[in-house]
Amino acid sequence: MLALCNIKWWWRFKTDQNSLWAKVITSIYGSGGGLDCANHDRTYSGATTWRNIIKVGAAIDAQGIEFSSSFFKSIGSGNDTLFWEEMWVGNSKLKDSFGRLYALETDKQATVQDRINGSSGSNVFNWKWARPIRGRAHNDLDLLVGLIESITFVYGEVDKWKWRLDQDGVYKSKTMALLIDDKRLGTHSSSETLLNKAVPQKIGIFVWRVKQKRIPVRVELDKRGIDLDSILCPLCSNNTETVDHTLLECTKVKELWLLFFKWWNSSNANLSSLEQIFDYTSAHPGITKVSKQIWQSAKWACSYFIWRARNEVVFKNKVWNGDSILTNIQTASFAWISKRLKKSNLDWSQWLINPSSFISSNHNRSGVG
């Protein structure tokens, strides 16, 4: 189990470097405190508290979370950020991305303000090379200039550390815990993924992720610092793509849900929230267990195939087709339920015409509304 109490010290060290304890760490492990080493799990072997804090970076990275590279400087005046040796532009330090240029730099501790002067309204570069730039180094310089020429300074503002894995740019243990839990979800079971044995486990996991707002819609990717052309919904292009918008509020998706409820002979479909759609059966205590599983399976299938169709639009350039998606929902949910619920006694022809006829209740035997 990763110790969140160790993880938070990465943020504390970076944001409190003028404190006595941080200066002690710096005197022992260098300006980066050992946190900027390429291989945290092999550096500074031995058992001390700070070494364990260093090593936790590799442990989190191994979970598939880019934690070690998630801290960066947000430029104000640029006089408190090392141009080459701190992460402030892109996803790596400039000394790592432009090694040939770094080798030619005469002052490797130069700040951003030392190398870029933006006071005139346009950036002017102040390079200090050990020899004239030529050959491949010249090509590297062109790439570097292209990367930083549009940097905007806010003079009078201090440079601040930020954390790209949280929307606010501030490290939070709660956010870190959710990210770790999210990555472990594929290998660690959750009771919420096993509530309905009528569907494959991947469907239960998907619905659990939806309830936790953990599917990679564009707004969530943007929060993680991933560069996107747009955060608008790829289906309607009218609103930002949140979880609720993608699976419920988009006009095309809402039309599909109406088709779904029409198929189920339900005239009072409640489309106000995903939670109400997923938890619809809780309002009908008279419905039998098998009936709940059948009804819930169909709704889960609808949300899953909406997401899958959305991905096909984004990644395969397919055209959204509500009728085709509904057919997939009908076919898949019938197959899942027939295979996993032997007592369901589903008939394919009847399933297509009126699936609500398979829902039995002490109070209502025709329709689910």
Beta strands, then each sheet from edge to edge (+ up, - down):
strand 1: 71-74
strand 2: 116-117
strand 3: 124-125
strand 4: 160-163
sheet 1: 1+ 4-
sheet 2: 2+ 3-
end
